[in-house]
Amino acid sequence: MANIKSAKKRILVNQTKADRNKAIRSSVRTAVKKVYTAIEAGDKAAAKAELLAATAAVDKATSKGVYHKNYASRKVSRLNLAVNKMD
């Protein structure tokens, strides 16, 4: 454990940020999982609705700095491709 006050604060701040990032990442994973579940069920309307929610979640996470913009773009693109392949 750190002895210097500023180092102790850094540890607390970093832990808070890590917890926040973990929660955001988890919500994105859940949204993506819902899209793939709808695709497997063959429900195109539900898949499109979940795709919209997942895209919003990924974009929000990217704006908060949790994901890199290229990673987010690739993730959204793959989700779009999976939903568009349904027929």
MIVOGU-41366 format. One record per residue (C-alpha): z, x, y. Coordinates in pm, whole numbers. Layout:
<recs>
+--------+--------+--------+
!      w !      u !      v !
+--------+--------+--------+
!      Z !      X !      Y !
...
+--------+--------+--------+
</recs>
This chain:
<recs>
+--------+--------+--------+
!      w !      u !      v !
+--------+--------+--------+
!      0 !      0 !      0 !
!    -83 !    117 !    348 !
!    189 !    228 !    587 !
!     -2 !    199 !    914 !
!      1 !   -140 !   1083 !
!   -373 !   -148 !   1151 !
!   -447 !    -56 !    789 !
!   -222 !   -340 !    669 !
!   -409 !   -580 !    896 !
!   -745 !   -453 !    766 !
!   -632 !   -528 !    409 !
!   -534 !   -884 !    505 !
!   -851 !   -948 !    703 !
!  -1072 !   -809 !    426 !
!   -895 !  -1027 !    169 !
!   -945 !  -1336 !    387 !
!  -1315 !  -1260 !    428 !
!  -1358 !  -1191 !     56 !
!  -1196 !  -1526 !    -28 !
!  -1422 !  -1706 !    218 !
!  -1734 !  -1536 !     81 !
!  -1628 !  -1616 !   -275 !
!  -1587 !  -1986 !   -191 !
!  -1927 !  -2000 !    -20 !
!  -2097 !  -1818 !   -309 !
!  -1934 !  -2056 !   -555 !
!  -2057 !  -2364 !   -369 !
!  -2411 !  -2224 !   -363 !
!  -2400 !  -2156 !   -738 !
!  -2281 !  -2512 !   -799 !
!  -2562 !  -2656 !   -586 !
!  -2823 !  -2446 !   -769 !
!  -2679 !  -2550 !  -1105 !
!  -2713 !  -2916 !  -1004 !
!  -3083 !  -2863 !   -930 !
!  -3146 !  -2709 !  -1274 !
!  -2944 !  -2985 !  -1442 !
!  -3162 !  -3249 !  -1274 !
!  -3475 !  -3059 !  -1379 !
!  -3361 !  -3045 !  -1742 !
!  -3284 !  -3417 !  -1732 !
!  -3639 !  -3477 !  -1607 !
!  -3527 !  -3670 !  -1299 !
!  -3766 !  -3560 !  -1025 !
!  -3608 !  -3771 !   -750 !
!  -3262 !  -3631 !   -821 !
!  -3403 !  -3279 !   -847 !
!  -3565 !  -3310 !   -503 !
!  -3242 !  -3444 !   -353 !
!  -3038 !  -3163 !   -509 !
!  -3301 !  -2912 !   -398 !
!  -3250 !  -3024 !    -39 !
!  -2872 !  -2981 !    -72 !
!  -2906 !  -2643 !   -245 !
!  -3148 !  -2515 !     18 !
!  -2907 !  -2616 !    293 !
!  -2619 !  -2444 !    111 !
!  -2818 !  -2121 !     66 !
!  -2931 !  -2124 !    431 !
!  -2575 !  -2181 !    550 !
!  -2447 !  -1894 !    335 !
!  -2721 !  -1670 !    473 !
!  -2637 !  -1757 !    831 !
!  -2274 !  -1663 !    763 !
!  -2382 !  -1325 !    627 !
!  -2286 !  -1391 !    265 !
!  -2643 !  -1346 !    137 !
!  -2927 !  -1126 !    258 !
!  -3216 !  -1324 !    402 !
!  -3464 !  -1193 !    143 !
!  -3231 !  -1286 !   -141 !
!  -3188 !  -1636 !      2 !
!  -3561 !  -1675 !     52 !
!  -3631 !  -1570 !   -307 !
!  -3365 !  -1808 !   -441 !
!  -3502 !  -2106 !   -244 !
!  -3857 !  -2017 !   -343 !
!  -3770 !  -2011 !   -712 !
!  -3588 !  -2343 !   -685 !
!  -3890 !  -2497 !   -510 !
!  -4120 !  -2360 !   -778 !
!  -3903 !  -2503 !  -1057 !
!  -3892 !  -2849 !   -897 !
!  -4266 !  -2848 !   -819 !
!  -4347 !  -2759 !  -1182 !
!  -4191 !  -3085 !  -1296 !
!  -4456 !  -3334 !  -1407 !
+--------+--------+--------+
</recs>
